[in-house]
Amino acid sequence: WGNFGSAAAAMTLPTIALLFGGPEGWRYAVACTGALALVYGVFFYFKARNTPKGSTYFKPKKSGGLEVTTKKDFFFYLAMNVPMYIALAVLTWKLGPDNLKLLSGGAAVALWVGLVALFVFQVTQIYKVNSHLFTDPQPQPEGYKFKQVAVLDWAYFVTFGSELAVVSMLPLFFMDTFGLDAVKAGLLASGFAFMNLAARPGGGWISDKFGRKKTMSILVAGLAVGYLVLSQIDGSWWIWVAVVATMCCSFFVQAGEGAVFAMVPLVQRRMTGQIAGMAGAYGNVGAVTFLTVLSFVDASTFFMVIAGCAGLVFLLVQFIEEPEGHMTEVLPDGTVQLIEVS
């Protein structure tokens, strides 16, 4: 539904901006979304629950970072944090004096120094959470393999990351390729995000039905082919064919997102929120990466780069392990609970 909201925004915000009129119309249109978010935030606070009634809410044993199982996973986890800071550094560079000039040179340097300091702080927090690995290794029954998290992160990098990037550039792509006005281009481009309403839950359902690894492999391969097709679109195509191609590609992209989050709760239940947060962060890393690529190349090359990344992620997915059997969680009273994951 979040992605469906972006489709609704793509369809309605240009019209709302025109209704307000003038050079400031877009500001008022965006402000409307902020007002809606504020109202819904109050509603959510009073109506949402942590878990359905009758379910146990498992909390992480420690805060500050993910708990990992081995020393190898500890250093693997540290390495997986680096791309997130690189993405923020690249974003600062794009806003700095050498590009958009929204930040002064001093401000950009200050932000880079702040990012380095924040990374060092996060490393210390991760060590505090996992210091027992260097003295008293975690018992095997509660262990999980961090590679499961890493593969999900990179899968979301290429699925949700590419979606954010494509949704950002697709209206302009349609305008430049087919000579459409902003409203029509936004309406047609919204088809990419609109598919989310069925595709993302569909990806989760397919994953439940036919297996996690197989489903993710097929969907990532499908989105790679989809982006290769989009790279061939030019002004000679019929518009409706281009729209159908984007929607077909979008199905694999967003079903892939659903397949990722179908597996997130099956890694380690008490850390589901942290694992989901890291996967979500990698989606934004993907968006920054792909949009940075777009600033240097044309749209066709942009789509081919995403397809190439999807091919690499397809190979990574082959290293993921199909969840099977049970995971263990320890209740506050010391009781061990087995949770079926297969």
Phi and psi in degrees as GROMACS dihedral restraints (atoms count N, CA, C in turn):
[ dihedral_restraints ]
;  ai    aj    ak    al  type     phi  dphi    fc
    3     4     5     6     1   -62.1    20    10
    4     5     6     7     1   -44.4    20    10
    6     7     8     9     1   -68.9    20    10
    7     8     9    10     1   -35.1    20    10
    9    10    11    12     1   -61.9    20    10
   10    11    12    13     1   -35.1    20    10
   12    13    14    15     1   -62.2    20    10
   13    14    15    16     1   -36.2    20    10
   15    16    17    18     1   -66.8    20    10
   16    17    18    19     1   -34.6    20    10
   18    19    20    21     1   -65.9    20    10
   19    20    21    22     1   -42.9    20    10
   21    22    23    24     1   -61.7    20    10
   22    23    24    25     1   -39.6    20    10
   24    25    26    27     1   -65.0    20    10
   25    26    27    28     1   -41.4    20    10
   27    28    29    30     1   -62.5    20    10
   28    29    30    31     1   -32.1    20    10
   30    31    32    33     1   -81.1    20    10
   31    32    33    34     1   -33.4    20    10
   33    34    35    36     1  -102.6    20    10
   34    35    36    37     1   -34.4    20    10
   36    37    38    39     1   -60.6    20    10
   37    38    39    40     1   -41.5    20    10
   39    40    41    42     1   -59.7    20    10
   40    41    42    43     1   -38.9    20    10
   42    43    44    45     1   -67.5    20    10
   43    44    45    46     1   -42.8    20    10
   45    46    47    48     1   -61.9    20    10
   46    47    48    49     1   -40.8    20    10
   48    49    50    51     1   -61.4    20    10
   49    50    51    52     1   -40.0    20    10
   51    52    53    54     1   -67.1    20    10
   52    53    54    55     1   -35.7    20    10
   54    55    56    57     1   -64.8    20    10
   55    56    57    58     1   -40.1    20    10
   57    58    59    60     1   -68.9    20    10
   58    59    60    61     1   -38.1    20    10
   60    61    62    63     1    74.4    20    10
   61    62    63    64     1   166.9    20    10
   63    64    65    66     1    77.6    20    10
   64    65    66    67     1   172.7    20    10
   66    67    68    69     1   -67.9    20    10
   67    68    69    70     1   -16.7    20    10
   69    70    71    72     1   -98.1    20    10
   70    71    72    73     1     4.7    20    10
   72    73    74    75     1   -57.8    20    10
   73    74    75    76     1   -39.3    20    10
   75    76    77    78     1   -66.1    20    10
   76    77    78    79     1   -30.1    20    10
   78    79    80    81     1   -66.2    20    10
   79    80    81    82     1   -43.8    20    10
   81    82    83    84     1   -65.9    20    10
   82    83    84    85     1   -36.6    20    10
   84    85    86    87     1   -63.2    20    10
   85    86    87    88     1   -45.0    20    10
   87    88    89    90     1   -66.8    20    10
   88    89    90    91     1   -36.8    20    10
   90    91    92    93     1   -61.4    20    10
   91    92    93    94     1   -32.7    20    10
   93    94    95    96     1   -61.2    20    10
   94    95    96    97     1   -39.3    20    10
   96    97    98    99     1   -66.2    20    10
   97    98    99   100     1   -36.6    20    10
   99   100   101   102     1   -64.1    20    10
  100   101   102   103     1   -40.4    20    10
  102   103   104   105     1   -64.1    20    10
  103   104   105   106     1   -42.1    20    10
  105   106   107   108     1   -62.6    20    10
  106   107   108   109     1   -41.8    20    10
  108   109   110   111     1   -63.5    20    10
  109   110   111   112     1   -38.3    20    10
  111   112   113   114     1   -63.4    20    10
  112   113   114   115     1   -44.8    20    10
  114   115   116   117     1   -64.2    20    10
  115   116   117   118     1   -44.4    20    10
  117   118   119   120     1   -68.2    20    10
  118   119   120   121     1   -32.9    20    10
  120   121   122   123     1   -59.6    20    10
  121   122   123   124     1   -41.1    20    10
  123   124   125   126     1   -64.9    20    10
  124   125   126   127     1   -44.4    20    10
  126   127   128   129     1   -60.1    20    10
  127   128   129   130     1   -45.2    20    10
  129   130   131   132     1   -62.8    20    10
  130   131   132   133     1   -41.4    20    10
  132   133   134   135     1   -58.7    20    10
  133   134   135   136     1   -40.1    20    10
  135   136   137   138     1   -87.8    20    10
  136   137   138   139     1   -20.9    20    10
  138   139   140   141     1  -108.0    20    10
  139   140   141   142     1   -23.8    20    10
  141   142   143   144     1   -81.0    20    10
  142   143   144   145     1   151.0    20    10
  144   145   146   147     1  -123.2    20    10
  145   146   147   148     1   157.1    20    10
  147   148   149   150     1   -65.7    20    10
  148   149   150   151     1   -40.3    20    10
  150   151   152   153     1  -142.3    20    10
  151   152   153   154     1   161.6    20    10
  153   154   155   156     1   -61.7    20    10
  154   155   156   157     1   156.6    20    10
  156   157   158   159     1   -59.5    20    10
  157   158   159   160     1   134.4    20    10
  159   160   161   162     1    92.4    20    10
  160   161   162   163     1   -10.3    20    10
  162   163   164   165     1   -92.8    20    10
  163   164   165   166     1   150.4    20    10
  165   166   167   168     1   -86.1    20    10
  166   167   168   169     1   133.1    20    10
  168   169   170   171     1   -96.4    20    10
  169   170   171   172     1   107.4    20    10
  171   172   173   174     1   -89.3    20    10
  172   173   174   175     1   123.8    20    10
  174   175   176   177     1  -103.2    20    10
  175   176   177   178     1   150.4    20    10
  177   178   179   180     1   -59.9    20    10
  178   179   180   181     1   145.6    20    10
  180   181   182   183     1   -68.7    20    10
  181   182   183   184     1   -32.1    20    10
  183   184   185   186     1  -135.8    20    10
  184   185   186   187     1   153.3    20    10
  186   187   188   189     1  -112.4    20    10
  187   188   189   190     1   158.1    20    10
  189   190   191   192     1   117.0    20    10
  190   191   192   193     1   -17.0    20    10
  192   193   194   195     1   173.5    20    10
  193   194   195   196     1   168.1    20    10
  195   196   197   198     1   -68.6    20    10
  196   197   198   199     1   141.9    20    10
  198   199   200   201     1   -82.4    20    10
  199   200   201   202     1   128.7    20    10
  201   202   203   204     1  -115.9    20    10
  202   203   204   205     1   173.3    20    10
  204   205   206   207     1  -100.8    20    10
  205   206   207   208     1   -33.1    20    10
  207   208   209   210     1  -132.7    20    10
  208   209   210   211     1   166.5    20    10
  210   211   212   213     1   -62.1    20    10
  211   212   213   214     1   -39.5    20    10
  213   214   215   216     1   -59.3    20    10
  214   215   216   217     1   -43.9    20    10
  216   217   218   219     1   -67.3    20    10
  217   218   219   220     1   -30.7    20    10
  219   220   221   222     1   -60.1    20    10
  220   221   222   223     1   -49.4    20    10
  222   223   224   225     1   -72.1    20    10
  223   224   225   226     1   -31.7    20    10
  225   226   227   228     1   -62.2    20    10
  226   227   228   229     1   -43.4    20    10
  228   229   230   231     1   -62.3    20    10
  229   230   231   232     1   -43.3    20    10
  231   232   233   234     1   -59.9    20    10
  232   233   234   235     1   -43.4    20    10
  234   235   236   237     1   -63.8    20    10
  235   236   237   238     1   -35.6    20    10
  237   238   239   240     1   -72.2    20    10
  238   239   240   241     1   -15.0    20    10
  240   241   242   243     1   -80.3    20    10
  241   242   243   244     1   -23.2    20    10
  243   244   245   246     1   -61.0    20    10
  244   245   246   247     1   -47.0    20    10
  246   247   248   249     1   -57.3    20    10
  247   248   249   250     1   -30.3    20    10
  249   250   251   252     1   -66.6    20    10
  250   251   252   253     1   -38.3    20    10
  252   253   254   255     1   -75.1    20    10
  253   254   255   256     1   -33.7    20    10
  255   256   257   258     1   -63.1    20    10
  256   257   258   259     1   -41.0    20    10
  258   259   260   261     1   -61.0    20    10
  259   260   261   262     1   -42.1    20    10
  261   262   263   264     1   -66.7    20    10
  262   263   264   265     1   -36.5    20    10
  264   265   266   267     1   -66.3    20    10
  265   266   267   268     1   -40.6    20    10
  267   268   269   270     1   -64.6    20    10
  268   269   270   271     1   -41.0    20    10
  270   271   272   273     1   -61.7    20    10
  271   272   273   274     1   -40.7    20    10
  273   274   275   276     1   -61.9    20    10
  274   275   276   277     1   -42.0    20    10
  276   277   278   279     1   -61.9    20    10
  277   278   279   280     1   -40.5    20    10
  279   280   281   282     1   -66.8    20    10
  280   281   282   283     1   -31.4    20    10
  282   283   284   285     1   -85.4    20    10
  283   284   285   286     1    -9.7    20    10
  285   286   287   288     1   -78.7    20    10
  286   287   288   289     1  -174.6    20    10
  288   289   290   291     1   -66.3    20    10
  289   290   291   292     1   -19.0    20    10
  291   292   293   294     1   -84.4    20    10
  292   293   294   295     1    -8.7    20    10
  294   295   296   297     1  -130.7    20    10
  295   296   297   298     1   -97.4    20    10
  297   298   299   300     1   -79.0    20    10
  298   299   300   301     1   -14.3    20    10
  300   301   302   303     1    61.0    20    10
  301   302   303   304     1    29.0    20    10
  303   304   305   306     1   -85.4    20    10
  304   305   306   307     1   -17.7    20    10
  306   307   308   309     1  -120.9    20    10
  307   308   309   310     1   143.6    20    10
  309   310   311   312     1   -75.4    20    10
  310   311   312   313     1   165.8    20    10
  312   313   314   315     1   -58.9    20    10
  313   314   315   316     1   -41.7    20    10
  315   316   317   318     1   -63.8    20    10
  316   317   318   319     1   -41.0    20    10
  318   319   320   321     1   -65.5    20    10
  319   320   321   322     1   -40.1    20    10
  321   322   323   324     1   -63.4    20    10
  322   323   324   325     1   -44.9    20    10
  324   325   326   327     1   -62.5    20    10
  325   326   327   328     1   -41.2    20    10
  327   328   329   330     1   -61.8    20    10
  328   329   330   331     1   -40.4    20    10
  330   331   332   333     1   -66.6    20    10
  331   332   333   334     1   -40.5    20    10
  333   334   335   336     1   -63.1    20    10
  334   335   336   337     1   -42.3    20    10
  336   337   338   339     1   -63.4    20    10
  337   338   339   340     1   -40.6    20    10
  339   340   341   342     1   -62.3    20    10
  340   341   342   343     1   -38.3    20    10
  342   343   344   345     1   -65.1    20    10
  343   344   345   346     1   -41.0    20    10
  345   346   347   348     1   -62.6    20    10
  346   347   348   349     1   -44.4    20    10
  348   349   350   351     1   -63.6    20    10
  349   350   351   352     1   -40.5    20    10
  351   352   353   354     1   -65.2    20    10
  352   353   354   355     1   -38.9    20    10
  354   355   356   357     1   -64.2    20    10
  355   356   357   358     1   -44.0    20    10
  357   358   359   360     1   -61.3    20    10
  358   359   360   361     1   -42.2    20    10
  360   361   362   363     1   -62.0    20    10
  361   362   363   364     1   -42.7    20    10
  363   364   365   366     1   -65.2    20    10
  364   365   366   367     1   -38.1    20    10
  366   367   368   369     1   -60.1    20    10
  367   368   369   370     1   -42.0    20    10
  369   370   371   372     1   -65.1    20    10
  370   371   372   373     1   -37.7    20    10
  372   373   374   375     1   -67.2    20    10
  373   374   375   376     1   -41.7    20    10
  375   376   377   378     1   -62.9    20    10
  376   377   378   379     1   -38.7    20    10
  378   379   380   381     1   -65.5    20    10
  379   380   381   382     1   -41.3    20    10
  381   382   383   384     1   -59.8    20    10
  382   383   384   385     1   -40.9    20    10
  384   385   386   387     1   -67.4    20    10
  385   386   387   388     1   -34.4    20    10
  387   388   389   390     1  -114.8    20    10
  388   389   390   391     1    17.8    20    10
  390   391   392   393     1   -61.1    20    10
  391   392   393   394     1   -24.9    20    10
  393   394   395   396     1   -62.7    20    10
  394   395   396   397     1   -21.6    20    10
  396   397   398   399     1   -62.9    20    10
  397   398   399   400     1   -26.5    20    10
  399   400   401   402     1   -93.8    20    10
  400   401   402   403     1    -0.5    20    10
  402   403   404   405     1  -131.6    20    10
  403   404   405   406     1   -46.6    20    10
  405   406   407   408     1  -137.6    20    10
  406   407   408   409     1    90.9    20    10
  408   409   410   411     1   -54.7    20    10
  409   410   411   412     1   146.3    20    10
  411   412   413   414     1   -64.8    20    10
  412   413   414   415     1   138.3    20    10
  414   415   416   417     1   -58.1    20    10
  415   416   417   418     1   143.0    20    10
  417   418   419   420     1   -59.3    20    10
  418   419   420   421     1   -40.0    20    10
  420   421   422   423     1   -55.1    20    10
  421   422   423   424     1   -27.8    20    10
  423   424   425   426     1   -97.7    20    10
  424   425   426   427     1     2.6    20    10
  426   427   428   429     1   -75.2    20    10
  427   428   429   430     1   156.3    20    10
  429   430   431   432     1  -145.3    20    10
  430   431   432   433     1   161.6    20    10
  432   433   434   435     1   -96.8    20    10
  433   434   435   436     1   123.3    20    10
  435   436   437   438     1   -65.3    20    10
  436   437   438   439     1   -21.6    20    10
  438   439   440   441     1   -59.9    20    10
  439   440   441   442     1   -27.8    20    10
  441   442   443   444     1   -60.8    20    10
  442   443   444   445     1   -44.2    20    10
  444   445   446   447     1   -66.0    20    10
  445   446   447   448     1   -43.6    20    10
  447   448   449   450     1   -61.9    20    10
  448   449   450   451     1   -43.7    20    10
  450   451   452   453     1   -65.2    20    10
  451   452   453   454     1   -40.7    20    10
  453   454   455   456     1   -62.8    20    10
  454   455   456   457     1   -38.6    20    10
  456   457   458   459     1   -59.7    20    10
  457   458   459   460     1   -49.3    20    10
  459   460   461   462     1   -69.7    20    10
  460   461   462   463     1   -31.3    20    10
  462   463   464   465     1   -65.2    20    10
  463   464   465   466     1   -39.5    20    10
  465   466   467   468     1   -73.3    20    10
  466   467   468   469     1   -29.7    20    10
  468   469   470   471     1   -53.9    20    10
  469   470   471   472     1   -46.5    20    10
  471   472   473   474     1   -88.2    20    10
  472   473   474   475     1   -20.9    20    10
  474   475   476   477     1   -88.2    20    10
  475   476   477   478     1   -71.3    20    10
  477   478   479   480     1   -67.6    20    10
  478   479   480   481     1   -35.6    20    10
  480   481   482   483     1   -60.7    20    10
  481   482   483   484     1   -44.8    20    10
  483   484   485   486     1   -68.3    20    10
  484   485   486   487     1   -34.9    20    10
  486   487   488   489     1   -62.5    20    10
  487   488   489   490     1   -47.8    20    10
  489   490   491   492     1   -58.4    20    10
  490   491   492   493     1   -42.2    20    10
  492   493   494   495     1   -66.4    20    10
  493   494   495   496     1   -44.9    20    10
  495   496   497   498     1   -69.3    20    10
  496   497   498   499     1   -41.4    20    10
  498   499   500   501     1   -60.2    20    10
  499   500   501   502     1   -33.4    20    10
  501   502   503   504     1   -70.0    20    10
  502   503   504   505     1   -34.1    20    10
  504   505   506   507     1  -105.2    20    10
  505   506   507   508     1   -14.1    20    10
  507   508   509   510     1   -63.4    20    10
  508   509   510   511     1   -41.5    20    10
  510   511   512   513     1   -58.0    20    10
  511   512   513   514     1   -44.8    20    10
  513   514   515   516     1   -65.4    20    10
  514   515   516   517     1   -34.8    20    10
  516   517   518   519     1   -62.2    20    10
  517   518   519   520     1   -44.5    20    10
  519   520   521   522     1   -67.6    20    10
  520   521   522   523     1   -37.5    20    10
  522   523   524   525     1   -62.4    20    10
  523   524   525   526     1   -47.2    20    10
  525   526   527   528     1   -72.0    20    10
  526   527   528   529     1   -36.1    20    10
  528   529   530   531     1   -79.5    20    10
  529   530   531   532     1   -39.8    20    10
  531   532   533   534     1  -115.1    20    10
  532   533   534   535     1     1.9    20    10
  534   535   536   537     1    67.9    20    10
  535   536   537   538     1    35.5    20    10
  537   538   539   540     1   -89.7    20    10
  538   539   540   541     1   159.1    20    10
  540   541   542   543     1   -80.8    20    10
  541   542   543   544     1   171.6    20    10
  543   544   545   546     1   -62.6    20    10
  544   545   546   547     1   -40.1    20    10
  546   547   548   549     1   -67.1    20    10
  547   548   549   550     1   -47.0    20    10
  549   550   551   552     1   -65.4    20    10
  550   551   552   553     1   -41.6    20    10
  552   553   554   555     1   -63.5    20    10
  553   554   555   556     1   -42.0    20    10
  555   556   557   558     1   -64.0    20    10
  556   557   558   559     1   -38.1    20    10
  558   559   560   561     1   -65.5    20    10
  559   560   561   562     1   -46.1    20    10
  561   562   563   564     1   -68.9    20    10
  562   563   564   565     1   -40.6    20    10
  564   565   566   567     1   -68.0    20    10
  565   566   567   568     1   -25.0    20    10
  567   568   569   570     1   -64.1    20    10
  568   569   570   571     1   -17.8    20    10
  570   571   572   573     1   -58.2    20    10
  571   572   573   574     1   -29.3    20    10
  573   574   575   576     1   -63.2    20    10
  574   575   576   577     1   -47.2    20    10
  576   577   578   579     1   -80.0    20    10
  577   578   579   580     1   -28.1    20    10
  579   580   581   582     1   -60.7    20    10
  580   581   582   583     1   -32.6    20    10
  582   583   584   585     1   -59.9    20    10
  583   584   585   586     1   -19.0    20    10
  585   586   587   588     1   -58.8    20    10
  586   587   588   589     1   -31.3    20    10
  588   589   590   591     1   -56.4    20    10
  589   590   591   592     1   -34.7    20    10
  591   592   593   594     1  -107.2    20    10
  592   593   594   595     1   -33.6    20    10
  594   595   596   597     1   -70.9    20    10
  595   596   597   598     1   -44.4    20    10
  597   598   599   600     1   -65.8    20    10
  598   599   600   601     1   -52.2    20    10
  600   601   602   603     1   -62.4    20    10
  601   602   603   604     1   -30.5    20    10
  603   604   605   606     1   -63.0    20    10
  604   605   606   607     1   -40.5    20    10
  606   607   608   609     1   -62.2    20    10
  607   608   609   610     1   -39.9    20    10
  609   610   611   612     1   -65.3    20    10
  610   611   612   613     1   -40.9    20    10
  612   613   614   615     1   -65.7    20    10
  613   614   615   616     1   -43.7    20    10
  615   616   617   618     1   -62.1    20    10
  616   617   618   619     1   -39.5    20    10
  618   619   620   621     1   -62.9    20    10
  619   620   621   622     1   -41.7    20    10
  621   622   623   624     1   -63.0    20    10
  622   623   624   625     1   -37.7    20    10
  624   625   626   627     1   -80.9    20    10
  625   626   627   628     1   -41.8    20    10
  627   628   629   630     1  -117.2    20    10
  628   629   630   631     1     1.3    20    10
  630   631   632   633     1   108.6    20    10
  631   632   633   634     1   145.2    20    10
  633   634   635   636     1   -70.7    20    10
  634   635   636   637     1   -51.9    20    10
  636   637   638   639     1   -66.6    20    10
  637   638   639   640     1   -45.8    20    10
  639   640   641   642     1   -62.0    20    10
  640   641   642   643     1   -45.3    20    10
  642   643   644   645     1   -62.0    20    10
  643   644   645   646     1   -47.3    20    10
  645   646   647   648     1   -64.2    20    10
  646   647   648   649     1   -38.0    20    10
  648   649   650   651     1   -61.8    20    10
  649   650   651   652     1   -47.3    20    10
  651   652   653   654     1   -64.7    20    10
  652   653   654   655     1   -42.6    20    10
  654   655   656   657     1   -69.5    20    10
  655   656   657   658     1   -39.8    20    10
  657   658   659   660     1   -66.9    20    10
  658   659   660   661     1   -39.9    20    10
  660   661   662   663     1   -63.5    20    10
  661   662   663   664     1   -40.0    20    10
  663   664   665   666     1   -64.0    20    10
  664   665   666   667     1   -40.0    20    10
  666   667   668   669     1   -71.2    20    10
  667   668   669   670     1   -29.5    20    10
  669   670   671   672     1   -62.9    20    10
  670   671   672   673     1   -45.3    20    10
  672   673   674   675     1   -64.3    20    10
  673   674   675   676     1   -41.2    20    10
  675   676   677   678     1   -58.9    20    10
  676   677   678   679     1   -43.9    20    10
  678   679   680   681     1   -70.6    20    10
  679   680   681   682     1   -30.7    20    10
  681   682   683   684     1   -63.4    20    10
  682   683   684   685     1   -38.5    20    10
  684   685   686   687     1   -65.2    20    10
  685   686   687   688     1   -44.8    20    10
  687   688   689   690     1   -61.5    20    10
  688   689   690   691     1   -29.8    20    10
  690   691   692   693     1   -67.4    20    10
  691   692   693   694     1   -14.9    20    10
  693   694   695   696     1   -95.7    20    10
  694   695   696   697     1    -5.3    20    10
  696   697   698   699     1   -67.4    20    10
  697   698   699   700     1   132.7    20    10
  699   700   701   702     1  -145.0    20    10
  700   701   702   703     1  -175.4    20    10
  702   703   704   705     1   -64.5    20    10
  703   704   705   706     1   -14.9    20    10
  705   706   707   708     1   -80.6    20    10
  706   707   708   709     1   -12.6    20    10
  708   709   710   711     1   -74.4    20    10
  709   710   711   712     1   148.2    20    10
  711   712   713   714     1   -67.6    20    10
  712   713   714   715     1   141.1    20    10
  714   715   716   717     1   -60.3    20    10
  715   716   717   718     1   -41.8    20    10
  717   718   719   720     1   -64.9    20    10
  718   719   720   721     1   -32.4    20    10
  720   721   722   723     1   -68.1    20    10
  721   722   723   724     1   -40.8    20    10
  723   724   725   726     1   -62.9    20    10
  724   725   726   727     1   -40.8    20    10
  726   727   728   729     1   -65.3    20    10
  727   728   729   730     1   -43.5    20    10
  729   730   731   732     1   -61.8    20    10
  730   731   732   733     1   -40.3    20    10
  732   733   734   735     1   -62.7    20    10
  733   734   735   736     1   -42.2    20    10
  735   736   737   738     1   -66.3    20    10
  736   737   738   739     1   -37.0    20    10
  738   739   740   741     1   -71.2    20    10
  739   740   741   742     1   -36.9    20    10
  741   742   743   744     1   -65.6    20    10
  742   743   744   745     1   -43.5    20    10
  744   745   746   747     1   -61.5    20    10
  745   746   747   748     1   -41.6    20    10
  747   748   749   750     1   -61.6    20    10
  748   749   750   751     1   -34.5    20    10
  750   751   752   753     1   -58.5    20    10
  751   752   753   754     1   -48.2    20    10
  753   754   755   756     1   -67.1    20    10
  754   755   756   757     1   -38.3    20    10
  756   757   758   759     1   -60.7    20    10
  757   758   759   760     1   -50.7    20    10
  759   760   761   762     1   -82.5    20    10
  760   761   762   763     1   -28.8    20    10
  762   763   764   765     1   -65.4    20    10
  763   764   765   766     1   -34.8    20    10
  765   766   767   768     1   -62.0    20    10
  766   767   768   769     1   -38.9    20    10
  768   769   770   771     1   -61.7    20    10
  769   770   771   772     1   -43.0    20    10
  771   772   773   774     1   -62.7    20    10
  772   773   774   775     1   -38.0    20    10
  774   775   776   777     1   -66.6    20    10
  775   776   777   778     1   -35.6    20    10
  777   778   779   780     1   -62.3    20    10
  778   779   780   781     1   -50.1    20    10
  780   781   782   783     1   -78.9    20    10
  781   782   783   784     1   -10.9    20    10
  783   784   785   786     1   -69.7    20    10
  784   785   786   787     1   -24.9    20    10
  786   787   788   789     1   -97.9    20    10
  787   788   789   790     1   -22.5    20    10
  789   790   791   792     1   -52.4    20    10
  790   791   792   793     1   -46.2    20    10
  792   793   794   795     1   -71.2    20    10
  793   794   795   796     1    -8.6    20    10
  795   796   797   798     1   -94.6    20    10
  796   797   798   799     1     1.3    20    10
  798   799   800   801     1   -82.3    20    10
  799   800   801   802     1   -59.7    20    10
  801   802   803   804     1  -156.5    20    10
  802   803   804   805     1   112.8    20    10
  804   805   806   807     1   -58.0    20    10
  805   806   807   808     1   -44.2    20    10
  807   808   809   810     1   -69.0    20    10
  808   809   810   811     1   -15.9    20    10
  810   811   812   813     1  -111.6    20    10
  811   812   813   814     1    20.4    20    10
  813   814   815   816     1   -56.2    20    10
  814   815   816   817     1   -43.4    20    10
  816   817   818   819     1   -63.8    20    10
  817   818   819   820     1   -41.7    20    10
  819   820   821   822     1   -67.5    20    10
  820   821   822   823     1   -41.4    20    10
  822   823   824   825     1   -66.6    20    10
  823   824   825   826     1   -41.9    20    10
  825   826   827   828     1   -63.4    20    10
  826   827   828   829     1   -39.4    20    10
  828   829   830   831     1   -64.0    20    10
  829   830   831   832     1   -39.9    20    10
  831   832   833   834     1   -68.8    20    10
  832   833   834   835     1   -41.2    20    10
  834   835   836   837     1   -61.8    20    10
  835   836   837   838     1   -44.2    20    10
  837   838   839   840     1   -61.1    20    10
  838   839   840   841     1   -38.5    20    10
  840   841   842   843     1   -62.5    20    10
  841   842   843   844     1   -38.4    20    10
  843   844   845   846     1   -67.1    20    10
  844   845   846   847     1   -27.2    20    10
  846   847   848   849     1   -60.7    20    10
  847   848   849   850     1   -41.7    20    10
  849   850   851   852     1   -71.3    20    10
  850   851   852   853     1   -33.8    20    10
  852   853   854   855     1   -60.5    20    10
  853   854   855   856     1   -42.2    20    10
  855   856   857   858     1   -61.6    20    10
  856   857   858   859     1   -42.8    20    10
  858   859   860   861     1   -61.5    20    10
  859   860   861   862     1   -46.4    20    10
  861   862   863   864     1   -61.9    20    10
  862   863   864   865     1   -42.6    20    10
  864   865   866   867     1   -61.4    20    10
  865   866   867   868     1   -50.5    20    10
  867   868   869   870     1   -69.4    20    10
  868   869   870   871     1   -37.7    20    10
  870   871   872   873     1   -70.4    20    10
  871   872   873   874     1   -30.7    20    10
  873   874   875   876     1   -65.9    20    10
  874   875   876   877     1   -41.4    20    10
  876   877   878   879     1   -59.6    20    10
  877   878   879   880     1   -42.9    20    10
  879   880   881   882     1   -61.1    20    10
  880   881   882   883     1   -29.8    20    10
  882   883   884   885     1   -70.3    20    10
  883   884   885   886     1   -11.9    20    10
  885   886   887   888     1  -111.4    20    10
  886   887   888   889     1   -17.3    20    10
  888   889   890   891     1  -130.0    20    10
  889   890   891   892     1   173.0    20    10
  891   892   893   894     1   -83.0    20    10
  892   893   894   895     1   173.6    20    10
  894   895   896   897     1   -62.8    20    10
  895   896   897   898     1   -39.1    20    10
  897   898   899   900     1   -61.3    20    10
  898   899   900   901     1   -46.0    20    10
  900   901   902   903     1   -65.8    20    10
  901   902   903   904     1   -37.3    20    10
  903   904   905   906     1   -55.9    20    10
  904   905   906   907     1   -48.4    20    10
  906   907   908   909     1   -65.2    20    10
  907   908   909   910     1   -37.0    20    10
  909   910   911   912     1   -68.5    20    10
  910   911   912   913     1   -35.0    20    10
  912   913   914   915     1   -62.6    20    10
  913   914   915   916     1   -43.9    20    10
  915   916   917   918     1   -61.6    20    10
  916   917   918   919     1   -42.9    20    10
  918   919   920   921     1   -60.3    20    10
  919   920   921   922     1   -40.8    20    10
  921   922   923   924     1   -63.8    20    10
  922   923   924   925     1   -42.4    20    10
  924   925   926   927     1   -62.5    20    10
  925   926   927   928     1   -38.8    20    10
  927   928   929   930     1   -63.0    20    10
  928   929   930   931     1   -37.3    20    10
  930   931   932   933     1   -62.1    20    10
  931   932   933   934     1   -40.8    20    10
  933   934   935   936     1   -66.4    20    10
  934   935   936   937     1   -40.7    20    10
  936   937   938   939     1   -65.8    20    10
  937   938   939   940     1   -35.4    20    10
  939   940   941   942     1   -56.0    20    10
  940   941   942   943     1   -41.4    20    10
  942   943   944   945     1   -66.0    20    10
  943   944   945   946     1   -39.9    20    10
  945   946   947   948     1   -63.7    20    10
  946   947   948   949     1   -37.9    20    10
  948   949   950   951     1   -60.2    20    10
  949   950   951   952     1   -26.7    20    10
  951   952   953   954     1   -67.4    20    10
  952   953   954   955     1   -14.7    20    10
  954   955   956   957     1   -91.8    20    10
  955   956   957   958     1    -6.1    20    10
  957   958   959   960     1   -76.0    20    10
  958   959   960   961     1   149.5    20    10
  960   961   962   963     1  -103.4    20    10
  961   962   963   964     1   132.4    20    10
  963   964   965   966     1   -63.8    20    10
  964   965   966   967     1   123.7    20    10
  966   967   968   969     1   -60.5    20    10
  967   968   969   970     1   133.3    20    10
  969   970   971   972     1  -150.8    20    10
  970   971   972   973     1   158.5    20    10
  972   973   974   975     1    74.3    20    10
  973   974   975   976     1  -131.0    20    10
  975   976   977   978     1  -134.4    20    10
  976   977   978   979     1   152.8    20    10
  978   979   980   981     1  -106.2    20    10
  979   980   981   982     1   155.5    20    10
  981   982   983   984     1  -110.3    20    10
  982   983   984   985     1   141.4    20    10
  984   985   986   987     1  -134.1    20    10
  985   986   987   988     1   145.8    20    10
  987   988   989   990     1  -106.7    20    10
  988   989   990   991     1   122.9    20    10
  990   991   992   993     1   -74.3    20    10
  991   992   993   994     1   162.1    20    10
  993   994   995   996     1   -55.1    20    10
  994   995   996   997     1   -28.2    20    10
  996   997   998   999     1   -86.2    20    10
  997   998   999  1000     1     4.7    20    10
  999  1000  1001  1002     1    94.6    20    10
 1000  1001  1002  1003     1    -6.2    20    10
 1002  1003  1004  1005     1   -69.5    20    10
 1003  1004  1005  1006     1   135.0    20    10
 1005  1006  1007  1008     1   -91.3    20    10
 1006  1007  1008  1009     1   126.4    20    10
 1008  1009  1010  1011     1  -114.6    20    10
 1009  1010  1011  1012     1   129.8    20    10
 1011  1012  1013  1014     1   -93.5    20    10
 1012  1013  1014  1015     1   130.6    20    10
 1014  1015  1016  1017     1  -117.6    20    10
 1015  1016  1017  1018     1   119.7    20    10
 1017  1018  1019  1020     1   -69.0    20    10
 1018  1019  1020  1021     1   135.0    20    10
 1020  1021  1022  1023     1  -122.6    20    10
 1021  1022  1023  1024     1    -5.4    20    10
